[in-house]
Amino acid sequence: MTRTAARGMSATLKAVVAAVKLVAAEEIMPRYLKVAHQRKSDGSVCTEADTAAQTALTKKLQAILNVPVLGEEMPDAEQHAIWQSGNEDLWCIDPIDGTSNFVRGLPYFAVSVALLRKGKSQLGVVYDPVADEMFAAESGKGAFLNGEMLVKREAAGSLQQALANVDLKRLGARLVTQLASHPPYSSQRNFGASALDWCYTAAGRYDVYLHGGQKLWDYAAGLLVLLEAGGHACCVESDDFAQGDVWQRSVIAASDKQLFDEWKNWIRAQR
Protein backbone atom coordinates (compact mmCIF):
# COMPACT_ATOMS: atom_id res chain seq x y z
CA MET A 1 0.00 0.00 0.00
CA THR A 2 1.37 3.45 -0.87
CA ARG A 3 1.56 6.28 1.59
CA THR A 4 -1.27 8.12 -0.17
CA ALA A 5 -3.49 5.03 -0.18
CA ALA A 6 -3.35 4.53 3.57
CA ARG A 7 -6.73 5.16 5.19
CA GLY A 8 -5.69 5.95 8.73
CA MET A 9 -4.92 4.10 11.91
CA SER A 10 -6.54 0.75 12.68
CA ALA A 11 -8.64 0.21 15.80
CA THR A 12 -5.78 -1.74 17.39
CA LEU A 13 -3.25 1.01 16.74
CA LYS A 14 -5.65 3.61 18.10
CA ALA A 15 -6.13 1.52 21.26
CA VAL A 16 -2.36 1.28 21.78
CA VAL A 17 -1.96 5.02 21.22
CA ALA A 18 -4.64 5.72 23.83
CA ALA A 19 -3.06 3.32 26.33
CA VAL A 20 0.40 4.83 25.91
CA LYS A 21 -0.89 8.37 26.30
CA LEU A 22 -2.82 7.47 29.46
CA VAL A 23 0.16 5.74 31.07
CA ALA A 24 2.38 8.72 30.29
CA ALA A 25 -0.14 11.07 31.89
CA GLU A 26 -0.73 8.94 34.98
CA GLU A 27 2.63 7.30 35.71
CA ILE A 28 5.40 9.25 33.97
CA MET A 29 4.78 13.00 33.82
CA PRO A 30 3.64 13.37 37.47
CA ARG A 31 7.11 12.04 38.41
CA TYR A 32 9.08 14.19 35.95
CA LEU A 33 11.83 16.08 37.82
CA LYS A 34 10.55 14.64 41.11
CA VAL A 35 11.72 11.04 41.21
CA ALA A 36 14.88 9.45 42.59
CA HIS A 37 16.89 7.08 40.43
CA GLN A 38 19.21 4.13 40.77
CA ARG A 39 21.75 2.34 38.59
CA LYS A 40 21.11 -1.12 37.18
CA SER A 41 23.85 -3.72 36.83
CA ASP A 42 24.62 -2.57 33.28
CA GLY A 43 25.08 1.02 34.45
CA SER A 44 21.84 2.34 32.97
CA VAL A 45 19.45 4.49 35.00
CA CYS A 46 16.12 3.25 36.34
CA THR A 47 13.42 5.13 38.28
CA GLU A 48 10.11 4.42 39.95
CA ALA A 49 8.51 6.00 36.89
CA ASP A 50 10.06 3.33 34.63
CA THR A 51 8.82 0.42 36.70
CA ALA A 52 5.36 1.91 37.34
CA ALA A 53 4.92 2.71 33.65
CA GLN A 54 6.05 -0.77 32.60
CA THR A 55 3.55 -2.40 34.98
CA ALA A 56 0.70 -0.17 33.77
CA LEU A 57 1.59 -0.65 30.11
CA THR A 58 1.75 -4.41 30.50
CA LYS A 59 -1.77 -4.51 31.94
CA LYS A 60 -3.24 -2.22 29.28
CA LEU A 61 -1.51 -3.86 26.32
CA GLN A 62 -2.50 -7.36 27.37
CA ALA A 63 -6.09 -6.12 27.58
CA ILE A 64 -5.77 -5.20 23.90
CA LEU A 65 -3.99 -8.42 22.91
CA ASN A 66 -3.16 -11.00 25.57
CA VAL A 67 0.35 -12.05 24.54
CA PRO A 68 3.68 -11.92 26.44
CA VAL A 69 5.32 -8.57 27.15
CA LEU A 70 9.07 -8.10 26.93
CA GLY A 71 10.00 -4.97 28.87
CA GLU A 72 13.23 -3.03 29.13
CA GLU A 73 13.04 -3.10 32.95
CA MET A 74 12.91 -6.90 33.19
CA PRO A 75 16.00 -8.89 34.25
CA ASP A 76 18.14 -9.96 31.30
CA ALA A 77 17.38 -13.65 31.84
CA GLU A 78 13.64 -13.02 31.72
CA GLN A 79 13.96 -10.93 28.55
CA HIS A 80 15.95 -13.64 26.79
CA ALA A 81 13.56 -16.36 27.94
CA ILE A 82 10.55 -14.49 26.56
CA TRP A 83 12.31 -13.81 23.26
CA GLN A 84 13.32 -17.43 22.87
CA SER A 85 9.96 -18.88 23.95
CA GLY A 86 8.66 -19.18 20.39
CA ASN A 87 5.55 -17.03 20.92
CA GLU A 88 4.21 -15.85 17.56
CA ASP A 89 3.07 -12.46 18.96
CA LEU A 90 4.94 -10.37 21.49
CA TRP A 91 4.70 -6.88 22.92
CA CYS A 92 8.06 -5.10 23.30
CA ILE A 93 8.13 -1.99 25.46
CA ASP A 94 10.50 0.62 26.80
CA PRO A 95 8.49 2.58 29.39
CA ILE A 96 10.92 5.51 29.30
CA ASP A 97 13.52 5.59 26.57
CA GLY A 98 15.96 8.27 27.67
CA THR A 99 15.67 7.82 31.43
CA SER A 100 18.87 9.80 32.07
CA ASN A 101 17.28 12.75 30.27
CA PHE A 102 14.06 12.25 32.23
CA VAL A 103 15.95 12.35 35.54
CA ARG A 104 17.98 15.44 34.63
CA GLY A 105 15.12 17.44 33.14
CA LEU A 106 16.22 17.20 29.53
CA PRO A 107 12.96 17.11 27.53
CA TYR A 108 13.98 14.34 25.12
CA PHE A 109 12.54 11.00 26.20
CA ALA A 110 9.70 8.78 25.05
CA VAL A 111 7.50 5.77 25.65
CA SER A 112 8.09 3.06 23.04
CA VAL A 113 5.75 0.14 22.29
CA ALA A 114 5.90 -2.40 19.47
CA LEU A 115 3.86 -5.47 18.60
CA LEU A 116 6.05 -8.13 17.01
CA ARG A 117 4.84 -11.11 15.00
CA LYS A 118 7.40 -13.84 14.41
CA GLY A 119 10.08 -11.34 15.41
CA LYS A 120 9.02 -8.60 12.99
CA SER A 121 7.37 -5.34 14.06
CA GLN A 122 3.75 -5.10 12.97
CA LEU A 123 2.78 -2.04 14.97
CA GLY A 124 4.84 0.67 16.64
CA VAL A 125 4.13 3.67 18.86
CA VAL A 126 6.63 6.23 20.16
CA TYR A 127 5.25 9.00 22.37
CA ASP A 128 7.08 12.14 23.51
CA PRO A 129 4.94 13.36 26.44
CA VAL A 130 6.73 16.71 26.78
CA ALA A 131 6.14 17.76 23.17
CA ASP A 132 2.88 15.74 23.07
CA GLU A 133 3.99 14.10 19.82
CA MET A 134 2.66 10.63 19.10
CA PHE A 135 4.49 8.79 16.32
CA ALA A 136 2.76 5.60 15.19
CA ALA A 137 2.99 3.07 12.39
CA GLU A 138 1.50 -0.19 11.22
CA SER A 139 3.09 -2.54 8.74
CA GLY A 140 1.88 -1.71 5.23
CA LYS A 141 -0.37 1.11 6.39
CA GLY A 142 1.98 4.07 6.72
CA ALA A 143 3.34 6.23 9.53
CA PHE A 144 1.46 8.83 11.52
CA LEU A 145 2.15 11.85 13.71
CA ASN A 146 -0.66 12.77 16.11
CA GLY A 147 -3.13 10.80 14.03
CA GLU A 148 -2.27 12.34 10.67
CA MET A 149 -0.07 10.84 7.97
CA LEU A 150 3.55 11.68 8.75
CA VAL A 151 4.87 14.24 6.27
CA LYS A 152 8.66 14.45 6.31
CA ARG A 153 10.75 17.52 5.66
CA GLU A 154 12.61 17.84 2.40
CA ALA A 155 15.96 16.08 2.70
CA ALA A 156 19.31 17.82 2.41
CA GLY A 157 20.63 17.92 -1.14
CA SER A 158 23.79 16.03 -0.25
CA LEU A 159 25.56 14.39 2.69
CA GLN A 160 27.76 17.49 3.02
CA GLN A 161 24.63 19.53 3.76
CA ALA A 162 23.05 16.96 6.09
CA LEU A 163 22.17 17.19 9.77
CA ALA A 164 23.34 13.91 11.33
CA ASN A 165 22.35 12.16 14.52
CA VAL A 166 25.42 10.21 15.64
CA ASP A 167 25.86 8.23 18.86
CA LEU A 168 29.57 7.46 19.13
CA LYS A 169 29.24 4.71 21.75
CA ARG A 170 30.06 1.19 20.51
CA LEU A 171 31.41 2.40 17.16
CA GLY A 172 34.85 1.29 16.02
CA ALA A 173 37.80 3.49 16.96
CA ARG A 174 38.77 4.30 13.37
CA LEU A 175 35.23 5.31 12.45
CA VAL A 176 34.93 7.50 15.57
CA THR A 177 38.23 9.21 14.73
CA GLN A 178 37.09 9.94 11.18
CA LEU A 179 33.72 11.24 12.38
CA ALA A 180 35.48 13.57 14.83
CA SER A 181 38.23 14.78 12.51
CA HIS A 182 36.65 14.64 9.04
CA PRO A 183 32.85 14.54 9.39
CA PRO A 184 31.13 14.19 6.01
CA TYR A 185 28.01 16.10 7.11
CA SER A 186 27.22 19.73 7.95
CA SER A 187 26.29 19.34 11.63
CA GLN A 188 25.78 16.67 14.29
CA ARG A 189 23.40 16.01 17.19
CA ASN A 190 22.67 13.27 19.72
CA PHE A 191 20.30 13.63 22.65
CA GLY A 192 20.16 10.09 24.03
CA ALA A 193 16.75 8.59 23.24
CA SER A 194 16.94 6.06 20.42
CA ALA A 195 13.20 5.67 19.87
CA LEU A 196 12.87 9.40 19.23
CA ASP A 197 16.01 9.39 17.08
CA TRP A 198 14.31 6.94 14.71
CA CYS A 199 11.15 9.02 14.55
CA TYR A 200 12.99 12.31 14.05
CA THR A 201 14.86 10.67 11.18
CA ALA A 202 11.57 9.42 9.75
CA ALA A 203 10.22 12.98 9.88
CA GLY A 204 13.32 14.41 8.23
CA ARG A 205 14.35 16.38 11.31
CA TYR A 206 17.62 14.46 11.07
CA ASP A 207 18.84 13.64 7.58
CA VAL A 208 21.00 10.68 8.58
CA TYR A 209 21.41 8.52 11.69
CA LEU A 210 24.18 6.32 13.10
CA HIS A 211 24.24 4.23 16.28
CA GLY A 212 26.76 1.62 17.35
CA GLY A 213 24.46 -0.81 19.16
CA GLN A 214 20.79 -0.91 20.15
CA LYS A 215 18.67 -3.48 21.96
CA LEU A 216 15.32 -4.75 20.73
CA TRP A 217 13.21 -2.15 22.55
CA ASP A 218 15.39 0.67 21.20
CA TYR A 219 14.52 -0.03 17.57
CA ALA A 220 11.37 -2.22 17.50
CA ALA A 221 8.88 0.67 17.23
CA GLY A 222 11.04 3.42 15.75
CA LEU A 223 12.36 1.31 12.89
CA LEU A 224 8.80 0.60 11.75
CA VAL A 225 7.94 4.32 11.85
CA LEU A 226 10.96 5.05 9.66
CA LEU A 227 10.25 2.28 7.15
CA GLU A 228 6.55 3.12 6.88
CA ALA A 229 7.50 6.77 6.28
CA GLY A 230 9.60 5.63 3.31
CA GLY A 231 12.96 5.65 5.08
CA HIS A 232 15.84 3.19 4.90
CA ALA A 233 17.96 1.31 7.45
CA CYS A 234 20.70 -1.27 7.66
CA CYS A 235 23.45 -2.31 10.06
CA VAL A 236 27.06 -1.16 9.84
CA GLU A 237 28.03 -4.76 9.07
CA SER A 238 25.10 -5.85 6.89
CA ASP A 239 22.56 -4.46 4.43
CA ASP A 240 19.87 -6.61 6.06
CA PHE A 241 18.95 -4.91 9.32
CA ALA A 242 17.13 -8.03 10.50
CA GLN A 243 20.39 -10.02 10.46
CA GLY A 244 21.96 -7.96 13.25
CA ASP A 245 22.26 -9.14 16.84
CA VAL A 246 18.86 -8.62 18.49
CA TRP A 247 20.53 -7.29 21.66
CA GLN A 248 23.28 -5.19 20.08
CA ARG A 249 22.21 -4.05 16.62
CA SER A 250 24.10 -1.24 14.89
CA VAL A 251 22.15 1.31 12.87
CA ILE A 252 22.70 3.26 9.66
CA ALA A 253 19.54 5.09 8.61
CA ALA A 254 18.15 7.97 6.58
CA SER A 255 14.78 9.12 5.32
CA ASP A 256 16.08 9.71 1.77
CA LYS A 257 17.46 6.87 -0.39
CA GLN A 258 20.23 8.90 -2.02
CA LEU A 259 21.45 10.21 1.32
CA PHE A 260 21.17 6.72 2.81
CA ASP A 261 23.40 5.21 0.15
CA GLU A 262 25.93 8.04 0.40
CA TRP A 263 25.99 7.79 4.22
CA LYS A 264 26.27 3.99 4.25
CA ASN A 265 29.11 3.99 1.72
CA TRP A 266 31.04 6.65 3.61
CA ILE A 267 30.70 4.78 6.93
CA ARG A 268 31.80 1.46 5.52
CA ALA A 269 34.81 3.05 3.81
CA GLN A 270 36.11 4.11 7.25
CA ARG A 271 36.02 0.66 8.87
N, C-alpha and C positions, 0 to 999 in steps of 0.2 A: 504494500500500500504506500502511495506517495504521501509526502507531507501534506499536500493540499487536499488529498482525499480523506484524511483522517476526520472522523466525525466527533471527536471529543473523548473525554475520559469515560471509561467503563464504570459500572456501578461498584465493582471491586476496588478499582483505583480510587474512586471518590471516597469509599469507606476507609481506606488506608490513610488517605490525606486527612480526613476528619479525625481519625484516631491519633495521628502524629501531632496534629495541631493542638488537640485537647491535652495530650500528655505534656507537650511543651509548656502550655499555659498553666497546668496544674502542678507539675513536678519539677520543671527546669527553671523557668523564669522567676518564680518566687524565691529561688535560692541563688540567683545570679548576684555575684559580689558579696554574698552573705554566708557562704558555706565553706567549711574547712575541707582540706584535702589530705590525701596520703599517697605514698608511692607504692606501686605494685612491684612484684619481684623483677619485672623487666624494666623498671625505672619509670614507667609511664604513670601519669597522675590519674587518681580516681577520687570521686567525691560522692557524698550522699545523693546528690542529684543524679549522678550516673546510675547508681544502683536502683534508686526509686523509679527513675524513668524506664529502666530496662524491665523491672517488674511490671509496671503499668502497661508498657507496650506489649509485653508477652501476653498478658491477659486479653488485651483488646484485639491483638492480631489473631490470636487463636479463636476468638469469637467470630472473626471473619472467615478464617480457614484454619481448622484444627489440625495443624501439622507442627512438627518440632521447630523450636526457635533456637538459633545459634546466636548468642549475644557476645559482644566484645568484652563484657565484664565477667564472663564465665571463666573458670580455671581452664588452662590450656588443655588438660586431659579431657575435660568434658566437651570442649569445642571440637577436638579431633575425633572423639567418639561419635558425636552427632554427625559430623561430616562424613565419616566412614560407615555410618549405619545403613546406607543404601536406601534411605527414604527418597521417594521420587520428588516430593515437594518439601520445601524448607524455607522458613523465614530466616533472614540474616539481618541483624540490627546492630547499629552503634548508637546508643542512646545520646551520647554527646561526642561528636567527632570534633576534636579541638578543645579537649578539657583544660589544657594548660592556658589557653586563651580565655576560656570561661572563668577560670579561677582568678586570672589577673585583670579581668575587665576589658580584654581585647574583643571587640564585637565581631569576631569571625569564628563561628562554631555552628554546628548543625546537627540535627537528628537525621540519621540515615536508615532507611528500611528497604530491603529488597525481598522479593519472593523468587526463589530459585526452583526450577524444574529440571531434574537430572543434571544439576550443577550449573545451569545456564539461567541468567536473570530474565524473568518474564515481566516483572513489574518493579519499578524503583521510585522511591520518594526521598528527596533531600530537602529538609526545611530549615531555613535560617530564621529563628524566632526574633532576632533583633531587627532585621530588615523586613520581617514578615514576607519573605519570599519562599514560595513553595514550588520547587522543581519536581516534576513528575514525568514518568514515561512508562509505556507499556509496549512490549515487543510487537513490532509491526504496526503500531498505531500512533507513533509520533511522540514528541516531547512537549511538555507544557510548562508554563510559568504562571502561577496563580490562576490556573484553570483555562488559560488561553494558549494557543499554539505558540511554542517558543520561537521567537524571531531573533536570529543572531545578528550581531553587528557585522558590517563589511570587514573582511579580513585585510590585514596589512598586505601591501603589494608584493613584498618580498621578505625573506627571513631577516635581512638587515634592518627592516623597518618594524619588526615584530616586537610585541610585548610578551615576554616569556615568564612563565611560572616555573621556577627551578628549585627543587629541594635537593641540596647537595649530599645529604646523608645517604650512605650505602652506595654511592657511585664510585667507580674506580678512580684511583688517584690521578692517573693521566688525564682522564676526562674532566675531573674537577679543576685541575691546573689549567687546562685549555679554556674552560668556561670562565675562570677567574681572570686569566691573562689575555685571552683573545675571544671574547664572546661574539657569536655570530649575529646576535640580535641587537635591537636598539636599547632595550631596558629590561630589567628583571625584577620579579616580585616572588615572595613566598610568605604566606601568613599562617601556615600550620594547621589546615583542616582539609584533608584530602577530598572528602565528599564534595565540599564547596569548590575546590580546585577543578574537579571534573565538570561541575555545572557551569562555572564561570568560563571554562574553555568552550563548553557547548554553546554558550551564549555569545561567544566572541569577545568577552571581556579580556581574556588572555588569548593571544594568537596561538601559542605553542606551550606545551607542558612536558615536564620531565621529572620523574621521581625514581629513586633508586630501589625502593622495595616497599610494597603495600600488602596488607593482609586482606582477607576476603571481604570484611566489612568496610574496608576503605574504598574499594572499587565496585562492589556488587551493584549498588544503586546508581552511582555517578557515571560509571561506564555506560550503562543503558541509556541514561539521559543524553550523553554525548553521541552515541551511535544513532539513536532515534532522531537526533537533531541534525544528522548528516555528517557527523564528525568521524574521525579515524583514530585508531589506537593500535599499538603493538608493544612488545617488550623490547628492551635494549638488545636482548640476545636472539629474539625470534620475531618473525612477522606475524605469527599466530599468537595473539594475546592469551588465548585459552590454554596454550601449552606451558605457560609460566607456572612457577611454584605457587600454589594456592595461598601459602602463608608468607611469601616474600616475592611478590611479583613486581618487576620493574615496569615503568610506564613511559612510553613516548606517545604523545597525543597532540592533535590539532583539530580545529573545526574545518579547516580548508585543506583539500587534498594536495594542492601544489605546495603549500607551506609544510604539510605533514611530510611529504617526500623529501623536501629540502632539509628539514629538521632531522629526520631519521638518518639520512645519508651523512649529514655533518657529524652527528653523534657517533655513528658507527665508524667513521674515519678516524676518530680520536682514540679508539680503544686499543 
